[in-house]
């Protein structure tokens, strides 16, 4: 799995128009906090269980993908969930997996706020909010 900084991930997406861009956050996070346009939401875990099921997740991504060789880019809130989700996809046979380091909102600052130090939104990349 490749680790891409947000700007690198954006450039990578432009160079790979066939890529599947997957948001692994819970659906409510993706809708209300914001998300990159064109992203497909496949949660790593969902409310109320909040427990990941790697096999179920890989099957859900497989339903969205054109094949296990389709390039994938994963994003979450801070880049941590995508590490585990990406490992699960590689273990399931996906061969071209990338993730966005620092995710959509980035790391917490000294005031426990996100989007002030790093992340997709901090980098000024395209995003939308429902």
Beta strands, then each sheet from edge to edge (+ up, - down):
strand 1: 2-4
strand 2: 20-23
strand 3: 40-41
strand 4: 72-75
strand 5: 97-100
sheet 1: 1+ 5+ 4+ 2+ 3+
end
